Amino acid sequence: MKNFKYVTIALLFLTSSLIAQSVPDSDEGWQSYRALLQIQEKSEEKAEAKQTALKILDTLLSPFEDMIEYALDKNTQDVENRYKNIQELKTSKLLKKSINAVAYQKVVADIDKIQTLIKTQNYSDIALVSTSIFKSIVNNFNYSEYVVNQIHIENLDGIGFELLSHLSKGSVDYAQLQSIINEAKKSWMFLRNNIKDENLIDTFDLLFKALLHATIEHDREMMKMLALMDLSLVDVLEKQI
């Protein structure tokens, strides 16, 4: 993709240069038009980079989102089938090129860990490890500069997955859940000022208050409902950013 991008930029530059040579620099109209073309070229390049980064991020995250959902549903067949896709991703160059080296080593080790957990049908830990991988990819994505808002949106998705994974276990560390919620709230506060829908803003604000209240009350069922609400609200939020 990078080679294609560089070739595209080179062709655009060469074309602009050839046209510029055929038009006198003293032509004020051309000078204005050339400046406009240069701005447009940069804008198109940025838009292309954003779309490419979004596609890569989705390709990397989707298998783990599915794995979390299948594990929470204790769906053995779908868990095993999705792991095959994850193994293919593990051996691909895309994963290695898309996150930093330290994160890559951790992700690879965690993917191997999932295989062991599948054999013992430890669904809660499969969901937790998959969530850990999801977060590692999001927070160590090499092209995050092109999709800053999306990174924060994925972090809000991540909190829903992480809470549900912890709540699926026999015992729950509510202090740990509180830390997870507070960390995710930073992403919400980053996005908050970019949202025009006041109802959505109020809903997310209330969601975080309710989540923290539920941790204080150790209300497992309420937290599950709120975590599911978070995942639904993120879908709405994504259409407005």
Buried (B, 14 or more C-beta within 10 A) or exposed (E): EEEEEEEBEEEBEEEBEEEBEEEEEEEEEBBEEBEEBEEEBEEEBEEBBBEBBBEBBEBBBBBBBBBBBBBBEBBEEBBEEBBEBBBEBBEEEEBEEBBEEEBBEBBBEBBEBBEEBBEEEBBBBBBBBBBBBBBBBBBBBEBBEBBEBBBBBBBBBBBBBBBBBBBBBEEBEBEEBBEBBEBBBEBBEBBBEEBEEEEBBEBBBEBBEBBBEBBEEEBEEBBBEBBEBBBEBBEEBBEEE
